[in-house]
Structures are given as structure tokens and as C-alpha cells.
């Protein structure tokens, strides 16, 4: 089993920045790709960014050029640096990991990001 705990959310003004963190614990060796998803009010959960165990990244078009995903394998922590935030970035952000052995999904509890205009 893998446990994921997000932190770093909050209230920020348009154009501001936030950095989300996701601390992983448990059977860390089982983790392959990790990523961030978000769910805005009245919307479905959507992919924000992913990063493979080898460091390859991919971003949704809506955040490309503004957000940066990274992982520190020594600290078992995933990050999401969010710059130039917009009101449409307001959402609950979830950390996600994939089990390399079973392909099961692991999710964090989510952290709220609110961008005020």
C-alpha cells in the first residue's frame, strides 16, 4: 500500500504562485508514474501533469508553460509549482500514483486551491 498526503494549497490572487507537495509513504518501491489531477466546482476530475519514474513529464494544455511538476525520489515527494495562476485554476488538487506491479491507482485526500480575482 501507498499513502499520499498533499499540502500547500490555499488562497492566492490572480497572477500569484503556489507550490503543492505530495509526500508518499508506505511501499514506495511500488510507485511508477505520479501526477496531479484537479477537480473544479461542478467539473469532472482532470489531469494536470504527470511525471514518470524516469523524469519524463507531460502537461495539460491549460497549464503548459505555467505549471511545473517535479519529484524528489530521495524525499519521496512530488511537487507542483504553479505560477501565473488564473481563476479557472481554482479546484481541489489531488496527488496520484500508479502501482508498478498491480497498476492500481493511489490518491491523496486533496488540497484546495482558490484563485481570487
Secondary structure, 3 states (H helix, E strand, C coil): CEEEEEECCEEEECCCCEEEEEEEEECHHHEEEEEEEEECCCCCCEEEEEECCCCCEEECCCCCCCEEEEEECCCCEEEEEECCCCHHHCEEEEEEEEECCCCCEEECCCEEEEEEC
